[in-house]
Amino acid sequence: MAFGLNRVELIGRLGADVTVNTLMGGGRVANLSVATDESYINRSRVS
């Protein structure tokens, strides 16, 4: 099975401390929340 690398850039402030969990296979998973102050309104939506 082939694995690729994904790159993501998140811009904002951390909402809480990051938690890192270790999987039984030795991998690690990080859980985090990001807070932003940008809003979006879809003006083309028909109601």
C-alpha positions in Angstrom: 0.0 0.0 0.0 1.4 3.4 -1.0 1.2 6.4 1.3 1.5 10.0 0.2 2.2 13.2 2.0 -0.6 15.8 2.5 0.2 19.4 3.3 -2.3 21.7 5.0 -1.7 25.2 6.2 -4.2 26.5 8.8 -4.2 30.1 9.8 -5.8 31.1 13.1 -5.4 30.8 16.8 -5.3 27.5 18.7 -8.5 27.1 20.6 -7.1 24.7 23.2 -3.9 22.7 23.9 -2.9 20.2 21.3 -3.2 16.6 22.4 -1.0 13.9 20.8 -2.0 10.2 21.0 0.1 7.2 20.1 -1.5 4.5 18.1 -0.9 0.8 18.8 1.0 0.5 15.6 3.4 3.2 16.6 1.9 6.1 14.7 0.8 9.4 16.3 -2.3 11.5 15.9 -2.6 15.1 16.9 -5.9 16.7 17.8 -6.3 20.5 17.8 -8.9 23.2 17.3 -8.3 26.4 15.4 -10.3 29.6 15.9 -10.6 32.2 13.2 -12.5 35.5 13.0 -13.3 35.5 9.3 -16.9 35.0 8.2 -18.4 34.1 4.9 -21.9 34.7 3.5 -23.0 33.0 0.3 -25.0 35.8 -1.4 -25.7 33.7 -4.5 -27.9 31.3 -2.5 -31.6 31.3 -3.5 -33.9 31.1 -0.5 
